[in-house]
Amino acid sequence: MAMKKISWVLPIFNEQENLPRLYSALQTLREHLKERYLVEFIFVDDGSKDNSLEQLTKLYEKDPDVNVLSFSRNFGHQIAITAGLDAATGDAIIFMDADLQDPPEVCYDLITAWEQGSDVAYAKRRKRKDSFLKKLTAYIFYRVLRKFAEIDIPADTGDFRLITRQVADTLKTFPEKHRFMRGLVSYIGFKQTPVLFDRNERKAGKSGYSIKKMFRLAEDAFTGFSLAPIMIVGVLGTLLALIGLAGTVLGLFLPSELLIIISFMTALSGVIMVSLATIGQYIGRTYQQVQDRPLYILQKKLLHSP
């Protein structure tokens, strides 16, 4: 009976300082698993500006288990995961970042959960060594998302997880341009199991997730899995309308025609502008979806034969 294979999908963005540590950790994983599983490592270079691609190319040349995809520019973390998923040939696929904040040894627990029948084993943070601001914003994001999302997306989780081939093939049928992968995995269903772990500090380099990118990810999460923004606009519009009405009534009693006009115009403008901005987000995303442009463009593809 042929041995099963596990694929690691590893998005890379300016990780030249972390790559030697990461590769060493992957070698340790492979050594411990070699009696039970075949392995492959799929590194996806997301338009790095440093020496990451050169290092990855050298790893490909010396290690038959290393595969490399390189984007023509930076397409983003979620798209890098998608590209790695498209190339993965394993019976199980593990998504893992390169910064080593998610300890590679947690992969053993993910694999155990798979062996015990789970279709998805996701790493759930028990503790995390991040800045106060990052911990606070993450805490708020996940709780608000769970409150308004149409599906149950586990709190305190990232993309660090294992999925089966069946789940992977199902994911590949989803055509979204604005992708929130952990939300898509939750949407699919199947048997999903949490694996608790403590998140480490970043070993070296800087996070590729800027404030702008984190905001976009949150935007993708809310607009992709909830109509809450439109509902909030409705509530906000109602409140502004009530404020305008109160000002209008107050102006009748004072009396002040200027106050009436200002109150009415403020309320009306607020409702219109907020409504247009929110609805525009959904329309804009629909427009980008129907353009049907490719999710990513490869400048280099280094794949060993499966």
Helices and strands as residue ranges (DSSP letters): E 4-12, H 19-33, E 37-45, H 52-62, E 66-71, H 77-87, E 92-95, H 106-115, E 120-128, H 132-148, E 157-164, H 165-171, H 181-188, E 192-199, H 211-225, H 228-253, H 257-291, E 298-302
